[in-house]
Amino acid sequence: MRRWLLPWLACLLGFGAPAAPAAPERFDLKAVQALARRWFEARPLTRFGEWDPARRRALLEEVRALGPLPEGRLEAIVEVLRKEARRHVPRATGTLDTPYGPATWIQRGRGGPKEGLVLGLHGGGEGAGSASEAAGNWTPARHLCFYPQGIRLVHDTWNSVHGERFLLTLIEVAKVHHDIDPDRVYAVGFSMGGTGSMFLAGRHPDLLAGAIPAHGVIAARGGSKVVDEAAVGDLEHGLLPNLRHVALWFYTGELDRNCEPGTFKKAWTVLQGLRAAGDGGYDRIRFHLDPERAHAFPPGEPAKGLQWVLAERRVTHPRRLTWEVNDAPWPWPDDADQGKARRFVKRWFYWLHCAHPSDRLRVEASIAEEEGRTVVRIDAPGAFREDFTVYLCPELADPAREVEVRFGGEVAWRGRPGPDLVSVFESYDARLDRRLVYDRRIVLPE
């Protein structure tokens, strides 16, 4: 076979990619800044809004038109994006406009790059719950603390459409305007707050370093008001398997009849099984069951749990992922949600993006160095490989090495992805996180 046919045939079969175009020696940061300003002017102000798809596509074409990105410019571009984000993300200090009306929270601490964020979630239920309860219980030093007030006081309010979007917005406010360390974000709470902190950790493990779910429950088939583990139905999917890299300190009482202990006991059994599988992870999870405790903090808590979890840091770029999708978590939207907001669709999971995540999709992915190349493996039974994009940065993969992506055991892509602005814009926009950002990507072919 003639040599000139080999590269063409490799691309045709999906095993390779054209060489990345040579990056310019100079790069126009002013042009990037001007475009970034228009990007954030068009971006929804909070996580309660949605991008206009046509406007976003047009802006991405403008980003692409700026040309190749030089190696080693990721941090500089991120700083440009952060500066423009500060101009447009609401500079809220205790109240925020939402489609449901004002959302409020109690704030303590000032933030800064040496501080983390603690989200203290209050307990309660239908018609009950106050941010002052959480503010009185969860009082760590040297951290920015947000104690949000439930927008609608319903059962499991933090797991709801409005509760989830409120918490995601607060995390972005803390990262953009208070400049907190994004590798030190924690969710803590008691009772309904414990239910919410477990939910947030399972749904968004890529955003958290750790969580303290205290005396809460997990949604389960047949209901969560169960004392005995053996009587618990299937726990809600899309939560526990995702906790591979999260530091979790959770506890409950055998005599608790406000939030019965059955689902937490079963969760511990499930998590122990995941750890015993032997493929790594789930090793920063601690559980305590007090046989004589009702609905109250055990002796030494919450100080003991705070001391442990606040010493933990996020695993920002893990080399192994487990992602189980739940596209309609409990509680489902009710009549009061109609016309205001719909359930947040989670398409990003650390360095992996799925355009169409279907309910109960289970993704196992890994990155490893093998025989001088970076090998990415993705197993997602029932999914289309063209729905997936792999995002990379120097911390994950040596830019000088070839990358091979295997989907379902078959080679789907091989080549050296070059840095590009689209990757930086897209990944920063997804979470407004200066650490969880990438400068190259691999879009898997059909």
Secondary structure, DSSP 8 states (H G I E B T S, - for coil): --TTHHHHHHHHTTS---------SS--HHHHHHHHHHHHHHS-SSTTS---HHHHHHHHHHHHHT----TT-HHHHHHHHHHHHHHHS---SSEEEETTEEEEEEEES---TT--EEEEE---BTTB--HHHHHHH---SSSEEEEE--SS--TTGGGSHHHHHHHHHHHHHHHHHS---TT-EEEEEETHHHHHHHHHHHH-GGG-SEEEEES----BTT-S--SSGGG---B-SSSGGGGTT-EEEEEEETT-SSS-THHHHHHHHHHHHHHHTSSS---SEEEEEETT--SS--TTTTHHHHHHHTT-----S-SEEEEE--SS-SS---GGGTTT-------EETTEEESS--TT-EEEEEEEEETTEEEEEEE-TT--GGGEEEEE-TTTS-TTS-EEEEETTEEEEEE-----HHHHHHHHHHH--SSS--SEEEE---
